[in-house]
């Protein structure tokens, strides 16, 4: 994939969106508006609206994998709220 190509939704994306919706709701978050989903396996960021991927971008997560330990250098997994 060229760095500037838009990612295409893979067959795993609907299940990933469904799992993420549940996680957001479990944290007391709202999925009424648009939200962002990082698919680290596909190195893609998705704008999700009404439970469907609206637009995607290629991203690069840490080469150290998913890791939320302080100082690990990994990409922290989970639900994160953007304050601004």
HTML snippet that shows the backbone in 3Dmol.js (N, CA, C, O; Angstrom):
<script src="https://3Dmol.org/build/3Dmol-min.js"></script>
<div id="view" style="width:600px;height:400px;position:relative"></div>
<script>
const pdb = `
ATOM      1  N   UNK A   1       0.841  -1.170   0.000  1.00  0.00           N
ATOM      2  CA  UNK A   1       0.000   0.000   0.000  1.00  0.00           C
ATOM      3  C   UNK A   1       0.888   1.236   0.000  1.00  0.00           C
ATOM      4  O   UNK A   1       1.791   1.358   0.828  1.00  0.00           O
ATOM      5  N   UNK A   2       0.636   2.138  -0.916  1.00  0.00           N
ATOM      6  CA  UNK A   2       1.325   3.412  -0.960  1.00  0.00           C
ATOM      7  C   UNK A   2       0.975   4.196   0.302  1.00  0.00           C
ATOM      8  O   UNK A   2      -0.157   4.118   0.780  1.00  0.00           O
ATOM      9  N   UNK A   3       1.914   4.936   0.837  1.00  0.00           N
ATOM     10  CA  UNK A   3       1.714   5.698   2.067  1.00  0.00           C
ATOM     11  C   UNK A   3       0.493   6.608   1.989  1.00  0.00           C
ATOM     12  O   UNK A   3      -0.147   6.865   3.008  1.00  0.00           O
ATOM     13  N   UNK A   4       0.164   7.093   0.809  1.00  0.00           N
ATOM     14  CA  UNK A   4      -0.928   8.043   0.672  1.00  0.00           C
ATOM     15  C   UNK A   4      -2.236   7.392   0.234  1.00  0.00           C
ATOM     16  O   UNK A   4      -3.243   8.084   0.082  1.00  0.00           O
ATOM     17  N   UNK A   5      -2.243   6.083   0.028  1.00  0.00           N
ATOM     18  CA  UNK A   5      -3.479   5.390  -0.314  1.00  0.00           C
ATOM     19  C   UNK A   5      -4.382   5.334   0.903  1.00  0.00           C
ATOM     20  O   UNK A   5      -3.910   5.187   2.031  1.00  0.00           O
ATOM     21  N   UNK A   6      -5.665   5.451   0.675  1.00  0.00           N
ATOM     22  CA  UNK A   6      -6.634   5.300   1.760  1.00  0.00           C
ATOM     23  C   UNK A   6      -6.816   3.808   2.022  1.00  0.00           C
ATOM     24  O   UNK A   6      -6.894   3.017   1.082  1.00  0.00           O
ATOM     25  N   UNK A   7      -6.883   3.423   3.288  1.00  0.00           N
ATOM     26  CA  UNK A   7      -7.108   2.005   3.586  1.00  0.00           C
ATOM     27  C   UNK A   7      -8.516   1.591   3.171  1.00  0.00           C
ATOM     28  O   UNK A   7      -9.441   2.403   3.164  1.00  0.00           O
ATOM     29  N   UNK A   8      -8.657   0.336   2.833  1.00  0.00           N
ATOM     30  CA  UNK A   8      -9.965  -0.222   2.494  1.00  0.00           C
ATOM     31  C   UNK A   8     -10.463  -1.037   3.686  1.00  0.00           C
ATOM     32  O   UNK A   8      -9.680  -1.744   4.321  1.00  0.00           O
ATOM     33  N   UNK A   9     -11.762  -0.945   3.995  1.00  0.00           N
ATOM     34  CA  UNK A   9     -12.283  -1.733   5.117  1.00  0.00           C
ATOM     35  C   UNK A   9     -12.086  -3.223   4.874  1.00  0.00           C
ATOM     36  O   UNK A   9     -12.476  -3.744   3.829  1.00  0.00           O
ATOM     37  N   UNK A  10     -11.483  -3.899   5.832  1.00  0.00           N
ATOM     38  CA  UNK A  10     -11.283  -5.341   5.739  1.00  0.00           C
ATOM     39  C   UNK A  10     -12.451  -6.086   6.355  1.00  0.00           C
ATOM     40  O   UNK A  10     -13.322  -5.472   6.970  1.00  0.00           O
ATOM     41  N   UNK A  11     -12.480  -7.396   6.200  1.00  0.00           N
ATOM     42  CA  UNK A  11     -13.599  -8.191   6.720  1.00  0.00           C
ATOM     43  C   UNK A  11     -13.706  -8.164   8.243  1.00  0.00           C
ATOM     44  O   UNK A  11     -14.772  -8.451   8.788  1.00  0.00           O
ATOM     45  N   UNK A  12     -12.618  -7.824   8.939  1.00  0.00           N
ATOM     46  CA  UNK A  12     -12.640  -7.792  10.402  1.00  0.00           C
ATOM     47  C   UNK A  12     -13.185  -6.477  10.947  1.00  0.00           C
ATOM     48  O   UNK A  12     -13.490  -6.397  12.137  1.00  0.00           O
ATOM     49  N   UNK A  13     -13.316  -5.447  10.120  1.00  0.00           N
ATOM     50  CA  UNK A  13     -13.685  -4.119  10.611  1.00  0.00           C
ATOM     51  C   UNK A  13     -15.067  -4.075  11.269  1.00  0.00           C
ATOM     52  O   UNK A  13     -15.181  -3.456  12.328  1.00  0.00           O
ATOM     53  N   UNK A  14     -16.125  -4.686  10.721  1.00  0.00           N
ATOM     54  CA  UNK A  14     -17.421  -4.635  11.418  1.00  0.00           C
ATOM     55  C   UNK A  14     -17.367  -5.206  12.836  1.00  0.00           C
ATOM     56  O   UNK A  14     -17.977  -4.646  13.746  1.00  0.00           O
ATOM     57  N   UNK A  15     -16.652  -6.300  13.032  1.00  0.00           N
ATOM     58  CA  UNK A  15     -16.535  -6.885  14.375  1.00  0.00           C
ATOM     59  C   UNK A  15     -15.727  -5.972  15.289  1.00  0.00           C
ATOM     60  O   UNK A  15     -16.046  -5.844  16.471  1.00  0.00           O
ATOM     61  N   UNK A  16     -14.690  -5.339  14.760  1.00  0.00           N
ATOM     62  CA  UNK A  16     -13.879  -4.412  15.546  1.00  0.00           C
ATOM     63  C   UNK A  16     -14.709  -3.195  15.962  1.00  0.00           C
ATOM     64  O   UNK A  16     -14.591  -2.716  17.090  1.00  0.00           O
ATOM     65  N   UNK A  17     -15.538  -2.704  15.059  1.00  0.00           N
ATOM     66  CA  UNK A  17     -16.424  -1.579  15.381  1.00  0.00           C
ATOM     67  C   UNK A  17     -17.415  -1.992  16.465  1.00  0.00           C
ATOM     68  O   UNK A  17     -17.632  -1.243  17.417  1.00  0.00           O
ATOM     69  N   UNK A  18     -18.017  -3.165  16.336  1.00  0.00           N
ATOM     70  CA  UNK A  18     -18.986  -3.637  17.333  1.00  0.00           C
ATOM     71  C   UNK A  18     -18.340  -3.780  18.711  1.00  0.00           C
ATOM     72  O   UNK A  18     -18.923  -3.369  19.714  1.00  0.00           O
ATOM     73  N   UNK A  19     -17.154  -4.353  18.762  1.00  0.00           N
ATOM     74  CA  UNK A  19     -16.433  -4.497  20.033  1.00  0.00           C
ATOM     75  C   UNK A  19     -16.121  -3.129  20.625  1.00  0.00           C
ATOM     76  O   UNK A  19     -16.277  -2.919  21.828  1.00  0.00           O
ATOM     77  N   UNK A  20     -15.683  -2.204  19.786  1.00  0.00           N
ATOM     78  CA  UNK A  20     -15.335  -0.857  20.248  1.00  0.00           C
ATOM     79  C   UNK A  20     -16.559  -0.107  20.751  1.00  0.00           C
ATOM     80  O   UNK A  20     -16.478   0.614  21.746  1.00  0.00           O
ATOM     81  N   UNK A  21     -17.693  -0.269  20.073  1.00  0.00           N
ATOM     82  CA  UNK A  21     -18.936   0.358  20.539  1.00  0.00           C
ATOM     83  C   UNK A  21     -19.251  -0.084  21.963  1.00  0.00           C
ATOM     84  O   UNK A  21     -19.596   0.737  22.812  1.00  0.00           O
ATOM     85  N   UNK A  22     -19.131  -1.383  22.219  1.00  0.00           N
ATOM     86  CA  UNK A  22     -19.380  -1.910  23.558  1.00  0.00           C
ATOM     87  C   UNK A  22     -18.416  -1.344  24.583  1.00  0.00           C
ATOM     88  O   UNK A  22     -18.819  -1.013  25.698  1.00  0.00           O
ATOM     89  N   UNK A  23     -17.153  -1.230  24.218  1.00  0.00           N
ATOM     90  CA  UNK A  23     -16.146  -0.690  25.140  1.00  0.00           C
ATOM     91  C   UNK A  23     -16.430   0.775  25.469  1.00  0.00           C
ATOM     92  O   UNK A  23     -16.307   1.192  26.620  1.00  0.00           O
ATOM     93  N   UNK A  24     -16.806   1.545  24.462  1.00  0.00           N
ATOM     94  CA  UNK A  24     -17.109   2.963  24.676  1.00  0.00           C
ATOM     95  C   UNK A  24     -18.307   3.102  25.608  1.00  0.00           C
ATOM     96  O   UNK A  24     -18.282   3.904  26.542  1.00  0.00           O
ATOM     97  N   UNK A  25     -19.354   2.324  25.356  1.00  0.00           N
ATOM     98  CA  UNK A  25     -20.550   2.382  26.197  1.00  0.00           C
ATOM     99  C   UNK A  25     -20.246   1.906  27.614  1.00  0.00           C
ATOM    100  O   UNK A  25     -20.773   2.469  28.573  1.00  0.00           O
ATOM    101  N   UNK A  26     -19.409   0.883  27.767  1.00  0.00           N
ATOM    102  CA  UNK A  26     -19.023   0.396  29.101  1.00  0.00           C
ATOM    103  C   UNK A  26     -18.291   1.470  29.903  1.00  0.00           C
ATOM    104  O   UNK A  26     -18.354   1.480  31.132  1.00  0.00           O
ATOM    105  N   UNK A  27     -17.600   2.369  29.211  1.00  0.00           N
ATOM    106  CA  UNK A  27     -16.860   3.451  29.876  1.00  0.00           C
ATOM    107  C   UNK A  27     -17.732   4.687  30.102  1.00  0.00           C
ATOM    108  O   UNK A  27     -17.255   5.698  30.619  1.00  0.00           O
ATOM    109  N   UNK A  28     -18.997   4.607  29.719  1.00  0.00           N
ATOM    110  CA  UNK A  28     -19.893   5.749  29.883  1.00  0.00           C
ATOM    111  C   UNK A  28     -19.786   6.768  28.772  1.00  0.00           C
ATOM    112  O   UNK A  28     -20.316   7.873  28.887  1.00  0.00           O
ATOM    113  N   UNK A  29     -19.111   6.412  27.705  1.00  0.00           N
ATOM    114  CA  UNK A  29     -18.967   7.317  26.572  1.00  0.00           C
ATOM    115  C   UNK A  29     -20.176   7.258  25.655  1.00  0.00           C
ATOM    116  O   UNK A  29     -21.001   6.349  25.748  1.00  0.00           O
ATOM    117  N   UNK A  30     -20.268   8.222  24.785  1.00  0.00           N
ATOM    118  CA  UNK A  30     -21.373   8.299  23.840  1.00  0.00           C
ATOM    119  C   UNK A  30     -20.885   7.960  22.435  1.00  0.00           C
ATOM    120  O   UNK A  30     -19.807   8.380  22.016  1.00  0.00           O
ATOM    121  N   UNK A  31     -21.687   7.203  21.728  1.00  0.00           N
ATOM    122  CA  UNK A  31     -21.387   6.891  20.330  1.00  0.00           C
ATOM    123  C   UNK A  31     -22.412   7.557  19.414  1.00  0.00           C
ATOM    124  O   UNK A  31     -22.560   7.178  18.252  1.00  0.00           O
ATOM    125  N   UNK A  32     -23.128   8.567  19.958  1.00  0.00           N
ATOM    126  CA  UNK A  32     -24.132   9.273  19.158  1.00  0.00           C
ATOM    127  C   UNK A  32     -23.491  10.050  18.013  1.00  0.00           C
ATOM    128  O   UNK A  32     -24.039  10.110  16.912  1.00  0.00           O
ATOM    129  N   UNK A  33     -22.347  10.634  18.273  1.00  0.00           N
ATOM    130  CA  UNK A  33     -21.656  11.411  17.252  1.00  0.00           C
ATOM    131  C   UNK A  33     -20.540  10.607  16.623  1.00  0.00           C
ATOM    132  O   UNK A  33     -20.421   9.405  16.865  1.00  0.00           O
ATOM    133  N   UNK A  34     -19.723  11.259  15.818  1.00  0.00           N
ATOM    134  CA  UNK A  34     -18.596  10.553  15.200  1.00  0.00           C
ATOM    135  C   UNK A  34     -17.531  10.212  16.238  1.00  0.00           C
ATOM    136  O   UNK A  34     -17.380  10.907  17.243  1.00  0.00           O
ATOM    137  N   UNK A  35     -16.801   9.137  15.982  1.00  0.00           N
ATOM    138  CA  UNK A  35     -15.696   8.737  16.856  1.00  0.00           C
ATOM    139  C   UNK A  35     -14.616   8.095  16.008  1.00  0.00           C
ATOM    140  O   UNK A  35     -14.855   7.718  14.860  1.00  0.00           O
ATOM    141  N   UNK A  36     -13.426   7.973  16.580  1.00  0.00           N
ATOM    142  CA  UNK A  36     -12.269   7.446  15.853  1.00  0.00           C
ATOM    143  C   UNK A  36     -11.898   6.062  16.358  1.00  0.00           C
ATOM    144  O   UNK A  36     -11.983   5.776  17.552  1.00  0.00           O
ATOM    145  N   UNK A  37     -11.490   5.219  15.442  1.00  0.00           N
ATOM    146  CA  UNK A  37     -11.067   3.860  15.757  1.00  0.00           C
ATOM    147  C   UNK A  37      -9.710   3.620  15.111  1.00  0.00           C
ATOM    148  O   UNK A  37      -9.547   3.808  13.905  1.00  0.00           O
ATOM    149  N   UNK A  38      -8.740   3.205  15.912  1.00  0.00           N
ATOM    150  CA  UNK A  38      -7.433   2.820  15.374  1.00  0.00           C
ATOM    151  C   UNK A  38      -7.403   1.303  15.273  1.00  0.00           C
ATOM    152  O   UNK A  38      -7.548   0.605  16.276  1.00  0.00           O
ATOM    153  N   UNK A  39      -7.215   0.799  14.069  1.00  0.00           N
ATOM    154  CA  UNK A  39      -7.049  -0.633  13.824  1.00  0.00           C
ATOM    155  C   UNK A  39      -5.544  -0.859  13.696  1.00  0.00           C
ATOM    156  O   UNK A  39      -4.966  -0.690  12.623  1.00  0.00           O
ATOM    157  N   UNK A  40      -4.920  -1.246  14.816  1.00  0.00           N
ATOM    158  CA  UNK A  40      -3.456  -1.368  14.816  1.00  0.00           C
ATOM    159  C   UNK A  40      -2.972  -2.486  13.898  1.00  0.00           C
ATOM    160  O   UNK A  40      -1.892  -2.379  13.316  1.00  0.00           O
ATOM    161  N   UNK A  41      -3.748  -3.550  13.759  1.00  0.00           N
ATOM    162  CA  UNK A  41      -3.342  -4.655  12.882  1.00  0.00           C
ATOM    163  C   UNK A  41      -3.292  -4.210  11.423  1.00  0.00           C
ATOM    164  O   UNK A  41      -2.420  -4.639  10.668  1.00  0.00           O
ATOM    165  N   UNK A  42      -4.233  -3.346  11.029  1.00  0.00           N
ATOM    166  CA  UNK A  42      -4.288  -2.858   9.650  1.00  0.00           C
ATOM    167  C   UNK A  42      -3.559  -1.527   9.480  1.00  0.00           C
ATOM    168  O   UNK A  42      -3.466  -1.013   8.365  1.00  0.00           O
ATOM    169  N   UNK A  43      -3.035  -0.956  10.587  1.00  0.00           N
ATOM    170  CA  UNK A  43      -2.375   0.349  10.554  1.00  0.00           C
ATOM    171  C   UNK A  43      -3.288   1.382   9.894  1.00  0.00           C
ATOM    172  O   UNK A  43      -2.891   2.083   8.963  1.00  0.00           O
ATOM    173  N   UNK A  44      -4.530   1.459  10.406  1.00  0.00           N
ATOM    174  CA  UNK A  44      -5.528   2.356   9.836  1.00  0.00           C
ATOM    175  C   UNK A  44      -6.294   3.075  10.941  1.00  0.00           C
ATOM    176  O   UNK A  44      -6.522   2.519  12.016  1.00  0.00           O
ATOM    177  N   UNK A  45      -6.687   4.312  10.666  1.00  0.00           N
ATOM    178  CA  UNK A  45      -7.542   5.111  11.530  1.00  0.00           C
ATOM    179  C   UNK A  45      -8.856   5.301  10.793  1.00  0.00           C
ATOM    180  O   UNK A  45      -8.869   5.694   9.627  1.00  0.00           O
ATOM    181  N   UNK A  46      -9.959   5.024  11.473  1.00  0.00           N
ATOM    182  CA  UNK A  46     -11.279   5.133  10.851  1.00  0.00           C
ATOM    183  C   UNK A  46     -12.130   6.166  11.560  1.00  0.00           C
ATOM    184  O   UNK A  46     -12.177   6.198  12.790  1.00  0.00           O
ATOM    185  N   UNK A  47     -12.805   7.012  10.794  1.00  0.00           N
ATOM    186  CA  UNK A  47     -13.850   7.881  11.310  1.00  0.00           C
ATOM    187  C   UNK A  47     -15.131   7.062  11.230  1.00  0.00           C
ATOM    188  O   UNK A  47     -15.554   6.658  10.147  1.00  0.00           O
ATOM    189  N   UNK A  48     -15.745   6.820  12.386  1.00  0.00           N
ATOM    190  CA  UNK A  48     -16.948   5.988  12.447  1.00  0.00           C
ATOM    191  C   UNK A  48     -18.131   6.876  12.809  1.00  0.00           C
ATOM    192  O   UNK A  48     -18.061   7.672  13.745  1.00  0.00           O
ATOM    193  N   UNK A  49     -19.207   6.731  12.061  1.00  0.00           N
ATOM    194  CA  UNK A  49     -20.438   7.478  12.323  1.00  0.00           C
ATOM    195  C   UNK A  49     -21.607   6.510  12.168  1.00  0.00           C
ATOM    196  O   UNK A  49     -21.710   5.801  11.166  1.00  0.00           O
ATOM    197  N   UNK A  50     -22.480   6.487  13.161  1.00  0.00           N
ATOM    198  CA  UNK A  50     -23.651   5.599  13.153  1.00  0.00           C
ATOM    199  C   UNK A  50     -23.232   4.134  12.976  1.00  0.00           C
ATOM    200  O   UNK A  50     -23.921   3.356  12.316  1.00  0.00           O
ATOM    201  N   UNK A  51     -22.095   3.775  13.575  1.00  0.00           N
ATOM    202  CA  UNK A  51     -21.640   2.391  13.544  1.00  0.00           C
ATOM    203  C   UNK A  51     -21.032   1.927  12.232  1.00  0.00           C
ATOM    204  O   UNK A  51     -20.787   0.735  12.045  1.00  0.00           O
ATOM    205  N   UNK A  52     -20.787   2.868  11.320  1.00  0.00           N
ATOM    206  CA  UNK A  52     -20.219   2.504  10.011  1.00  0.00           C
ATOM    207  C   UNK A  52     -18.963   3.327   9.732  1.00  0.00           C
ATOM    208  O   UNK A  52     -18.905   4.507  10.077  1.00  0.00           O
ATOM    209  N   UNK A  53     -17.956   2.708   9.107  1.00  0.00           N
ATOM    210  CA  UNK A  53     -16.756   3.479   8.765  1.00  0.00           C
ATOM    211  C   UNK A  53     -17.073   4.480   7.661  1.00  0.00           C
ATOM    212  O   UNK A  53     -17.566   4.111   6.595  1.00  0.00           O
ATOM    213  N   UNK A  54     -16.784   5.752   7.931  1.00  0.00           N
ATOM    214  CA  UNK A  54     -17.085   6.799   6.960  1.00  0.00           C
ATOM    215  C   UNK A  54     -15.861   7.154   6.110  1.00  0.00           C
ATOM    216  O   UNK A  54     -15.969   7.414   4.911  1.00  0.00           O
ATOM    217  N   UNK A  55     -14.697   7.157   6.765  1.00  0.00           N
ATOM    218  CA  UNK A  55     -13.471   7.514   6.051  1.00  0.00           C
ATOM    219  C   UNK A  55     -12.286   6.911   6.791  1.00  0.00           C
ATOM    220  O   UNK A  55     -12.327   6.761   8.012  1.00  0.00           O
ATOM    221  N   UNK A  56     -11.239   6.567   6.065  1.00  0.00           N
ATOM    222  CA  UNK A  56     -10.073   5.962   6.686  1.00  0.00           C
ATOM    223  C   UNK A  56      -8.785   6.633   6.267  1.00  0.00           C
ATOM    224  O   UNK A  56      -8.689   7.224   5.191  1.00  0.00           O
ATOM    225  N   UNK A  57      -7.792   6.528   7.142  1.00  0.00           N
ATOM    226  CA  UNK A  57      -6.461   7.057   6.879  1.00  0.00           C
ATOM    227  C   UNK A  57      -5.430   6.019   7.285  1.00  0.00           C
ATOM    228  O   UNK A  57      -5.650   5.257   8.227  1.00  0.00           O
ATOM    229  N   UNK A  58      -4.331   5.987   6.597  1.00  0.00           N
ATOM    230  CA  UNK A  58      -3.213   5.134   6.970  1.00  0.00           C
ATOM    231  C   UNK A  58      -2.484   5.789   8.141  1.00  0.00           C
ATOM    232  O   UNK A  58      -2.225   6.992   8.123  1.00  0.00           O
ATOM    233  N   UNK A  59      -2.155   4.994   9.158  1.00  0.00           N
ATOM    234  CA  UNK A  59      -1.412   5.492  10.322  1.00  0.00           C
ATOM    235  C   UNK A  59      -0.254   4.550  10.612  1.00  0.00           C
ATOM    236  O   UNK A  59      -0.151   3.468  10.033  1.00  0.00           O
ATOM    237  N   UNK A  60       0.601   4.975  11.503  1.00  0.00           N
ATOM    238  CA  UNK A  60       1.693   4.120  11.948  1.00  0.00           C
ATOM    239  C   UNK A  60       1.661   4.070  13.467  1.00  0.00           C
ATOM    240  O   UNK A  60       1.824   5.094  14.131  1.00  0.00           O
ATOM    241  N   UNK A  61       1.452   2.884  14.015  1.00  0.00           N
ATOM    242  CA  UNK A  61       1.512   2.709  15.459  1.00  0.00           C
ATOM    243  C   UNK A  61       2.926   2.258  15.817  1.00  0.00           C
ATOM    244  O   UNK A  61       3.749   2.018  14.933  1.00  0.00           O
ATOM    245  N   UNK A  62       3.198   2.146  17.092  1.00  0.00           N
ATOM    246  CA  UNK A  62       4.550   1.841  17.556  1.00  0.00           C
ATOM    247  C   UNK A  62       5.060   0.497  17.038  1.00  0.00           C
ATOM    248  O   UNK A  62       4.316  -0.482  16.967  1.00  0.00           O
ATOM    249  N   UNK A  63       6.324   0.472  16.685  1.00  0.00           N
ATOM    250  CA  UNK A  63       6.953  -0.797  16.289  1.00  0.00           C
ATOM    251  C   UNK A  63       7.099  -1.725  17.494  1.00  0.00           C
ATOM    252  O   UNK A  63       7.401  -2.908  17.337  1.00  0.00           O
ATOM    253  N   UNK A  64       6.885  -1.191  18.685  1.00  0.00           N
ATOM    254  CA  UNK A  64       6.953  -2.001  19.908  1.00  0.00           C
ATOM    255  C   UNK A  64       5.616  -2.644  20.254  1.00  0.00           C
ATOM    256  O   UNK A  64       5.479  -3.285  21.296  1.00  0.00           O
ATOM    257  N   UNK A  65       4.638  -2.473  19.382  1.00  0.00           N
ATOM    258  CA  UNK A  65       3.340  -3.112  19.586  1.00  0.00           C
ATOM    259  C   UNK A  65       2.449  -2.350  20.552  1.00  0.00           C
ATOM    260  O   UNK A  65       2.711  -1.197  20.895  1.00  0.00           O
ATOM    261  N   UNK A  66       1.388  -3.026  20.981  1.00  0.00           N
ATOM    262  CA  UNK A  66       0.449  -2.440  21.932  1.00  0.00           C
ATOM    263  C   UNK A  66       0.959  -2.686  23.341  1.00  0.00           C
ATOM    264  O   UNK A  66       1.238  -3.823  23.720  1.00  0.00           O
ATOM    265  N   UNK A  67       1.078  -1.618  24.111  1.00  0.00           N
ATOM    266  CA  UNK A  67       1.601  -1.741  25.473  1.00  0.00           C
ATOM    267  C   UNK A  67       1.274  -0.455  26.220  1.00  0.00           C
ATOM    268  O   UNK A  67       1.658   0.630  25.784  1.00  0.00           O
ATOM    269  N   UNK A  68       0.571  -0.568  27.339  1.00  0.00           N
ATOM    270  CA  UNK A  68       0.196   0.634  28.075  1.00  0.00           C
ATOM    271  C   UNK A  68       1.056   0.889  29.313  1.00  0.00           C
ATOM    272  O   UNK A  68       0.733   1.757  30.125  1.00  0.00           O
ATOM    273  N   UNK A  69       2.138   0.144  29.458  1.00  0.00           N
ATOM    274  CA  UNK A  69       3.028   0.386  30.603  1.00  0.00           C
ATOM    275  C   UNK A  69       3.803   1.690  30.399  1.00  0.00           C
ATOM    276  O   UNK A  69       4.257   1.993  29.296  1.00  0.00           O
ATOM    277  N   UNK A  70       3.942   2.445  31.476  1.00  0.00           N
ATOM    278  CA  UNK A  70       4.665   3.707  31.424  1.00  0.00           C
ATOM    279  C   UNK A  70       6.100   3.477  30.941  1.00  0.00           C
ATOM    280  O   UNK A  70       6.817   2.636  31.483  1.00  0.00           O
ATOM    281  N   UNK A  71       6.505   4.222  29.932  1.00  0.00           N
ATOM    282  CA  UNK A  71       7.863   4.133  29.414  1.00  0.00           C
ATOM    283  C   UNK A  71       8.109   2.992  28.444  1.00  0.00           C
ATOM    284  O   UNK A  71       9.240   2.793  28.001  1.00  0.00           O
ATOM    285  N   UNK A  72       7.066   2.238  28.106  1.00  0.00           N
ATOM    286  CA  UNK A  72       7.252   1.074  27.231  1.00  0.00           C
ATOM    287  C   UNK A  72       7.526   1.458  25.781  1.00  0.00           C
ATOM    288  O   UNK A  72       8.153   0.702  25.040  1.00  0.00           O
ATOM    289  N   UNK A  73       7.052   2.634  25.383  1.00  0.00           N
ATOM    290  CA  UNK A  73       7.193   3.035  23.988  1.00  0.00           C
ATOM    291  C   UNK A  73       6.153   2.407  23.084  1.00  0.00           C
ATOM    292  O   UNK A  73       6.153   2.645  21.876  1.00  0.00           O
ATOM    293  N   UNK A  74       5.261   1.602  23.661  1.00  0.00           N
ATOM    294  CA  UNK A  74       4.209   0.962  22.879  1.00  0.00           C
ATOM    295  C   UNK A  74       3.010   1.876  22.688  1.00  0.00           C
ATOM    296  O   UNK A  74       2.878   2.899  23.359  1.00  0.00           O
ATOM    297  N   UNK A  75       2.150   1.498  21.774  1.00  0.00           N
ATOM    298  CA  UNK A  75       0.899   2.213  21.560  1.00  0.00           C
ATOM    299  C   UNK A  75      -0.092   1.755  22.622  1.00  0.00           C
ATOM    300  O   UNK A  75      -0.364   0.559  22.730  1.00  0.00           O
ATOM    301  N   UNK A  76      -0.644   2.692  23.417  1.00  0.00           N
ATOM    302  CA  UNK A  76      -1.565   2.278  24.473  1.00  0.00           C
ATOM    303  C   UNK A  76      -2.928   1.877  23.899  1.00  0.00           C
ATOM    304  O   UNK A  76      -3.566   2.672  23.210  1.00  0.00           O
ATOM    305  N   UNK A  77      -3.376   0.649  24.181  1.00  0.00           N
ATOM    306  CA  UNK A  77      -4.693   0.225  23.707  1.00  0.00           C
ATOM    307  C   UNK A  77      -5.784   0.771  24.621  1.00  0.00           C
ATOM    308  O   UNK A  77      -5.500   1.247  25.720  1.00  0.00           O
ATOM    309  N   UNK A  78      -7.014   0.702  24.173  1.00  0.00           N
ATOM    310  CA  UNK A  78      -8.135   1.075  25.026  1.00  0.00           C
ATOM    311  C   UNK A  78      -8.955   2.208  24.458  1.00  0.00           C
ATOM    312  O   UNK A  78      -8.775   2.629  23.315  1.00  0.00           O
ATOM    313  N   UNK A  79      -9.858   2.686  25.287  1.00  0.00           N
ATOM    314  CA  UNK A  79     -10.734   3.796  24.927  1.00  0.00           C
ATOM    315  C   UNK A  79     -10.098   5.070  25.470  1.00  0.00           C
ATOM    316  O   UNK A  79      -9.778   5.157  26.655  1.00  0.00           O
ATOM    317  N   UNK A  80      -9.919   6.046  24.602  1.00  0.00           N
ATOM    318  CA  UNK A  80      -9.300   7.313  24.989  1.00  0.00           C
ATOM    319  C   UNK A  80     -10.228   8.446  24.575  1.00  0.00           C
ATOM    320  O   UNK A  80     -10.814   8.414  23.493  1.00  0.00           O
ATOM    321  N   UNK A  81     -10.357   9.437  25.432  1.00  0.00           N
ATOM    322  CA  UNK A  81     -11.208  10.591  25.136  1.00  0.00           C
ATOM    323  C   UNK A  81     -10.326  11.770  24.754  1.00  0.00           C
ATOM    324  O   UNK A  81      -9.366  12.093  25.454  1.00  0.00           O
ATOM    325  N   UNK A  82     -10.661  12.408  23.640  1.00  0.00           N
ATOM    326  CA  UNK A  82      -9.946  13.605  23.209  1.00  0.00           C
ATOM    327  C   UNK A  82     -10.581  14.789  23.933  1.00  0.00           C
ATOM    328  O   UNK A  82     -11.778  15.035  23.788  1.00  0.00           O
ATOM    329  N   UNK A  83      -9.795  15.512  24.702  1.00  0.00           N
ATOM    330  CA  UNK A  83     -10.324  16.591  25.534  1.00  0.00           C
ATOM    331  C   UNK A  83     -10.678  17.842  24.739  1.00  0.00           C
ATOM    332  O   UNK A  83     -11.584  18.581  25.125  1.00  0.00           O
ATOM    333  N   UNK A  84      -9.990  18.085  23.656  1.00  0.00           N
ATOM    334  CA  UNK A  84     -10.283  19.281  22.869  1.00  0.00           C
ATOM    335  C   UNK A  84     -10.591  18.918  21.460  1.00  0.00           C
ATOM    336  O   UNK A  84     -10.865  19.796  20.642  1.00  0.00           O
TER     337      UNK A  84
END
`;
const viewer = $3Dmol.createViewer("view");
viewer.addModel(pdb, "pdb");
viewer.setStyle({}, {cartoon: {color: "spectrum"}});
viewer.zoomTo();
viewer.render();
</script>
